[in-house]
Amino acid sequence: MCAVAWGQQHRDPFTPKEIDQIRDVSWEPEQRLALYVKFARERLVAMEQMRADPKTKNRAPQTHDKLDDFVLIYDELNDNIDTYIDRRNDIRKPLKAIIDADAEFQAKLLALKNADVPPAEANQYEFVLSNALDTLNESEDDHKKLLEKQQEAAKHKKFEKAAGGKVE
């Protein structure tokens, strides 16, 4: 029973400093979303640096953990996007940056997937890598659709203002 409970727990992927930064910009969608992108990017860069270091021991478990942190942060990013959409915030600018980051993150993860590593090593992080790629692929489509909706909504708001606030 304890093993099941332990296996379901995730460690917090954020440092205390990062948590404070996120908390400080909780009502600023552009800044908050930019932080999530920054933190996700940092996890992938740290993973690449760790993997490139010939002195690294336990490469596969560390890769797994860094990928898991990335996915947790990316899920938080998506949760925050949903929150800002529900609040009807205009997040067109951060969505553009997020879509660019989606492509960057996909390239980094595909490079890892296509890397020449022993199968025994790759098997240790294959599931979380596959999950990360699936999440990115689905999210990229969602982010593009949201941006289109936000751009369309902004056009209607401009039209309403030009028409004196009434559209019939």
C-alpha positions in Angstrom: 0.0 0.0 0.0 2.8 2.4 0.9 4.6 1.6 -2.4 1.5 2.6 -4.4 1.1 5.9 -2.5 4.8 6.7 -2.9 4.7 5.9 -6.6 1.8 8.3 -7.2 3.6 11.2 -5.6 5.5 13.7 -7.8 8.2 15.9 -6.5 7.7 19.6 -7.1 9.5 20.5 -10.3 9.9 24.1 -9.1 12.5 25.6 -6.8 11.4 27.8 -4.0 12.7 30.8 -5.9 10.7 29.8 -9.0 7.6 29.4 -6.9 8.0 32.9 -5.6 8.5 34.3 -9.1 5.3 32.6 -10.3 3.4 33.8 -7.3 4.6 37.4 -7.8 3.1 37.5 -11.3 -0.1 35.5 -10.7 -2.3 38.3 -12.2 0.0 39.0 -15.1 -0.7 36.4 -17.8 2.1 37.5 -20.1 4.7 37.4 -17.4 3.5 34.3 -15.8 3.3 32.2 -19.0 6.7 33.5 -20.0 8.1 32.1 -16.7 6.6 28.7 -17.4 8.2 28.6 -20.8 11.5 29.8 -19.3 11.4 27.1 -16.6 10.5 24.3 -19.1 13.3 25.4 -21.4 15.8 25.4 -18.5 14.8 21.8 -17.7 15.5 20.7 -21.2 18.8 22.6 -21.4 19.9 21.1 -18.1 19.0 17.7 -19.4 21.1 18.3 -22.6 24.1 19.5 -20.6 23.8 16.5 -18.2 23.6 14.1 -21.1 26.6 15.8 -22.9 28.8 15.6 -19.8 31.0 12.4 -20.0 31.3 12.4 -16.2 27.6 11.9 -15.7 26.6 8.8 -13.9 23.1 7.3 -13.8 22.3 9.2 -17.1 19.0 7.3 -17.7 17.4 8.0 -14.3 18.5 11.6 -14.5 17.1 12.0 -18.0 13.8 10.5 -16.8 13.6 12.9 -13.9 14.4 16.0 -16.0 11.8 14.9 -18.6 9.3 14.3 -15.9 10.0 17.8 -14.5 9.6 19.3 -18.0 6.2 17.5 -18.4 5.0 18.7 -15.0 6.0 22.3 -15.8 4.4 22.1 -19.3 1.2 20.8 -17.8 1.2 23.7 -15.4 1.7 26.0 -18.4 -1.4 24.5 -20.1 -3.4 24.7 -16.9 -2.6 28.4 -16.6 -3.5 29.0 -20.2 -6.9 27.4 -19.5 -7.3 29.7 -16.5 -6.5 32.8 -18.4 -8.9 31.8 -21.2 -11.6 31.2 -18.7 -11.0 34.7 -17.3 -11.2 36.0 -20.8 -7.7 37.5 -20.7 -6.0 38.5 -23.9 -3.0 36.2 -24.2 -2.2 36.5 -27.9 1.3 37.8 -27.3 2.3 35.0 -24.9 0.6 32.4 -27.1 2.8 33.4 -30.0 5.9 32.9 -27.8 4.5 29.6 -26.5 3.9 28.3 -30.1 7.5 29.1 -30.9 8.7 27.3 -27.8 6.5 24.3 -28.7 8.5 23.9 -31.9 11.8 24.3 -30.0 10.9 21.8 -27.4 9.7 19.3 -29.9 13.0 19.5 -31.7 15.0 19.0 -28.5 12.8 16.0 -27.5 13.0 14.5 -31.0 16.8 14.8 -31.0 16.8 12.8 -27.7 14.4 10.2 -29.1 16.6 9.8 -32.2 19.9 9.8 -30.3 22.1 6.8 -30.5 21.8 5.3 -27.0 21.9 1.8 -25.7 18.3 0.4 -25.6 18.7 -0.5 -21.9 19.2 3.2 -21.2 16.5 4.5 -23.6 14.0 2.1 -22.0 14.3 3.8 -18.7 12.9 7.1 -20.0 11.1 6.0 -23.1 7.6 6.3 -21.6 8.1 9.8 -20.2 9.7 11.0 -23.4 6.8 9.6 -25.4 4.4 11.3 -23.0 6.2 14.6 -23.4 6.1 14.4 -27.2 2.4 13.5 -27.2 1.7 16.4 -24.8 3.7 18.8 -27.0 2.0 17.7 -30.2 -1.5 18.1 -28.8 -0.7 21.3 -27.0 0.8 22.9 -30.1 -2.4 22.3 -32.0 -4.5 23.7 -29.1 -2.2 26.7 -28.7 -2.6 27.6 -32.4 -6.4 27.2 -32.3 -6.5 29.4 -29.1 -4.4 32.0 -30.8 -6.8 32.1 -33.8 -9.8 32.4 -31.5 -8.1 35.2 -29.6 -7.2 37.0 -32.7 -10.8 36.7 -34.0 -12.2 37.9 -30.7 -9.8 40.9 -30.8 -11.1 41.8 -34.3 -14.7 41.8 -33.1 -13.8 44.0 -30.1 -12.2 46.5 -32.4 -15.2 46.5 -34.7 -17.5 46.9 -31.7 -15.5 49.9 -30.5 -15.5 51.5 -34.0 -19.3 51.0 -34.2 -19.9 52.7 -30.9 -20.1 49.6 -28.8 -23.1 48.1 -30.6 -23.0 45.4 -33.2 -26.2 44.0 -34.7 
